[in-house]
Amino acid sequence: MQTSMISAIYKNFLGHAPDWYKKTIIAFLIANPFVFMVDPYIAGWSLVIQFIFTLAMALKCYPLQPGGLLLIEAMFIGMTTPGHMMHEIEVNLEVLLLLVFMVAGIYFMKDLLMYLFTKLVIKVQNKLILSLSFIFASAFLSAFLDALTVVAVIISVGLGFYSIYHKVASGKEFHSDHDHTSDDGVHDIGRNDLEDFRAFLRNLMMHSAVGTALGGVMTMVGEPQNLIIADKAGWNFVEFFIRMAPVSLPVFVFGLLTTIFVEKMKLFSYGAELPSAVRQILADYNMHMDEGRSKREKAKLLVQALIGVWLIVGLATHMASVGLIGLSVIVLATSMSGVIEEHALGKAFEEALPFTALLAVFFGVVAVIIDQGLFQPVIHWVLSFEGETQMVMFYLANGVLSMVSDNVFVGSVYITEVTAALEAGQITRDQYDMLAVAINTGTNLPSVATPNGQAAFLFLLTSAIAPLLRLSYGKMVIMALPYTVVLTVVGLLATYIGLADATAWLYDMHLIEHHSATAVGTEAVGH
């Protein structure tokens, strides 16, 4: 009886995850307390690597459960405290509210998004132009909206396209109910087209995700850490954009050139074309929707377009925190679309809440990183350099750490340390401003290398569309590789060769002015 009960408990543990995966997680849980007793610093890095492993295996098992178990144990053995984790969550409350409300708000605008993007995909038949359109649109939107919001839009659109084709390939009508997560009903004749369509959508998803990084680095509202850096340095929206331009603009141009290169050469899984049969189905769907659209449905599209304008204006002008604007979108979109039942509202939150819980666990791991001082040796080493070399080392150190940790955390830790160095008289105010540019670009650009580097990438990896498109952690790393190399190298060269001279020219032209040391903020804003 005892043996069978133990066997039953083991089988229930992490459900249908592979046996080797279960044993690996159990081994981590057994080893960590002993490693912590020997050396807390090594134990801290072990936990970070183990958490990254759970993210890498997201398609085998959602990272919340194994990652959560590792964090709970870390708290019990003293790596961090629930109080510190709570503090990290409070500091990141805006990001959590953004996920809960903004992603749900986008759900209620999916009719408009499907309408616009279906037209785009059908009208633009050249894959290269379509890819550039997606990456440019993502970059532009990410400069004014948060990258997570933009990725939520793209996921919603991709999921819509996928479900339409999957439904028809399974022999059903557009209006029929259908489970698009199972391929059992897909006709044999449509399976090759389905695989090609998956590859096509993977291309668009990755181009769009990279676009959020290209646009997000440019402005103080593009990424949460940008806001923290701007607040510490005392820069406004325009000054932030101008100071980043010597690095962000060349990187943007080379990012687009990379898109052209990988699409033309069909490298790193890019260059997948939309199958003609799928295009025809999407065109038929578009015609079916246009012909059958009632006055009330047209009114819905009009109202959603107006809400979209409010969304962009509200976020660009910072009328309220991003999460609260997302809440306003939910209220406006549902009230004007007649969605008034509680169960109808609940569907909108299904996509975001698991990731919100995962992000809360991630902030617990961040608390471990801080309490165990995992980044301290790197920060002190980098501060020992001088001049252009110091800027380059800051850029590289931020980039490498952002690949394995959260770029928001890395950016906020580094700017806090540099601010302390300025207040201690170790660096000048002009040097501080240059380092702030290096920190911002360093956290935003090389971090596209892995999904855990940027929340938007992690959101894409753990979203409902990733398993449908066979978009695994490894696949994302491989598809991001050409962008990682180009963005990192161009950003590095721009920082080393052009940043100092370009900034001096900007001072001479009075496009920016010198700051006094007292202009540095004492508090980082929450994000």
Rosetta blueprint (number, residue, H / E / L):
1 M L
2 Q H
3 T H
4 S H
5 M H
6 I H
7 S H
8 A H
9 I H
10 Y H
11 K H
12 N H
13 F L
14 L L
15 G L
16 H L
17 A L
18 P L
19 D H
20 W H
21 Y H
22 K H
23 K H
24 T H
25 I H
26 I H
27 A H
28 F H
29 L H
30 I H
31 A H
32 N H
33 P H
34 F H
35 V H
36 F H
37 M H
38 V H
39 D L
40 P H
41 Y H
42 I H
43 A H
44 G H
45 W H
46 S H
47 L H
48 V H
49 I H
50 Q H
51 F H
52 I H
53 F H
54 T H
55 L H
56 A H
57 M L
58 A L
59 L L
60 K L
61 C L
62 Y L
63 P L
64 L H
65 Q H
66 P H
67 G H
68 G H
69 L H
70 L H
71 L H
72 I H
73 E H
74 A H
75 M H
76 F H
77 I H
78 G L
79 M L
80 T L
81 T L
82 P H
83 G H
84 H H
85 M H
86 M H
87 H H
88 E H
89 I H
90 E H
91 V H
92 N L
93 L H
94 E H
95 V H
96 L H
97 L H
98 L H
99 L H
100 V H
101 F H
102 M H
103 V H
104 A H
105 G H
106 I H
107 Y H
108 F L
109 M L
110 K H
111 D H
112 L H
113 L H
114 M H
115 Y H
116 L H
117 F H
118 T H
119 K H
120 L H
121 V H
122 I H
123 K H
124 V L
125 Q L
126 N L
127 K H
128 L H
129 I H
130 L H
131 S H
132 L H
133 S H
134 F H
135 I H
136 F H
137 A H
138 S H
139 A H
140 F H
141 L H
142 S H
143 A H
144 F H
145 L L
146 D L
147 A H
148 L H
149 T H
150 V H
151 V H
152 A H
153 V H
154 I H
155 I H
156 S H
157 V H
158 G H
159 L H
160 G H
161 F H
162 Y H
163 S H
164 I H
165 Y H
166 H H
167 K H
168 V H
169 A H
170 S L
171 G L
172 K L
173 E L
174 F L
175 H L
176 S L
177 D L
178 H L
179 D L
180 H L
181 T L
182 S L
183 D L
184 D L
185 G L
186 V L
187 H L
188 D H
189 I H
190 G H
191 R H
192 N H
193 D H
194 L H
195 E H
196 D H
197 F H
198 R H
199 A H
200 F H
201 L H
202 R H
203 N H
204 L H
205 M H
206 M H
207 H H
208 S H
209 A H
210 V H
211 G H
212 T H
213 A H
214 L H
215 G H
216 G H
217 V L
218 M L
219 T L
220 M L
221 V L
222 G L
223 E L
224 P H
225 Q H
226 N H
227 L H
228 I H
229 I H
230 A H
231 D H
232 K H
233 A H
234 G L
235 W L
236 N L
237 F H
238 V H
239 E H
240 F H
241 F H
242 I H
243 R H
244 M H
245 A H
246 P H
247 V H
248 S H
249 L H
250 P H
251 V H
252 F H
253 V H
254 F H
255 G H
256 L H
257 L H
258 T H
259 T H
260 I H
261 F H
262 V H
263 E H
264 K H
265 M H
266 K L
267 L L
268 F L
269 S L
270 Y L
271 G L
272 A L
273 E L
274 L L
275 P L
276 S H
277 A H
278 V H
279 R H
280 Q H
281 I H
282 L H
283 A H
284 D H
285 Y H
286 N H
287 M H
288 H H
289 M H
290 D H
291 E H
292 G H
293 R L
294 S L
295 K H
296 R H
297 E H
298 K H
299 A H
300 K H
301 L H
302 L H
303 V H
304 Q H
305 A H
306 L H
307 I H
308 G H
309 V H
310 W H
311 L H
312 I H
313 V H
314 G H
315 L H
316 A H
317 T L
318 H L
319 M L
320 A L
321 S L
322 V H
323 G H
324 L H
325 I H
326 G H
327 L H
328 S H
329 V H
330 I H
331 V H
332 L H
333 A H
334 T H
335 S H
336 M H
337 S H
338 G L
339 V L
340 I L
341 E L
342 E H
343 H H
344 A H
345 L H
346 G H
347 K H
348 A H
349 F H
350 E L
351 E L
352 A H
353 L H
354 P H
355 F H
356 T H
357 A H
358 L H
359 L H
360 A H
361 V H
362 F H
363 F H
364 G H
365 V H
366 V H
367 A H
368 V H
369 I H
370 I H
371 D H
372 Q L
373 G L
374 L L
375 F L
376 Q H
377 P H
378 V H
379 I H
380 H H
381 W H
382 V H
383 L H
384 S L
385 F L
386 E L
387 G H
388 E H
389 T H
390 Q H
391 M H
392 V H
393 M H
394 F H
395 Y H
396 L H
397 A H
398 N H
399 G H
400 V H
401 L H
402 S H
403 M H
404 V H
405 S L
406 D L
407 N H
408 V H
409 F H
410 V H
411 G H
412 S H
413 V H
414 Y H
415 I H
416 T H
417 E H
418 V H
419 T H
420 A H
421 A H
422 L H
423 E H
424 A L
425 G L
426 Q L
427 I L
428 T L
429 R H
430 D H
431 Q H
432 Y H
433 D H
434 M H
435 L H
436 A H
437 V H
438 A H
439 I H
440 N H
441 T H
442 G H
443 T H
444 N H
445 L L
446 P H
447 S H
448 V H
449 A H
450 T L
451 P H
452 N H
453 G H
454 Q L
455 A H
456 A H
457 F H
458 L H
459 F H
460 L H
461 L H
462 T L
463 S L
464 A L
465 I H
466 A H
467 P H
468 L H
469 L L
470 R L
471 L L
472 S L
473 Y H
474 G H
475 K H
476 M H
477 V H
478 I H
479 M H
480 A H
481 L H
482 P H
483 Y H
484 T H
485 V H
486 V H
487 L H
488 T H
489 V H
490 V H
491 G H
492 L H
493 L H
494 A H
495 T H
496 Y H
497 I H
498 G H
499 L H
500 A H
501 D H
502 A H
503 T H
504 A H
505 W H
506 L H
507 Y H
508 D H
509 M L
510 H L
511 L L
512 I L
513 E L
514 H L
515 H L
516 S L
517 A H
518 T H
519 A H
520 V L
521 G L
522 T L
523 E L
524 A L
525 V L
526 G L
527 H L
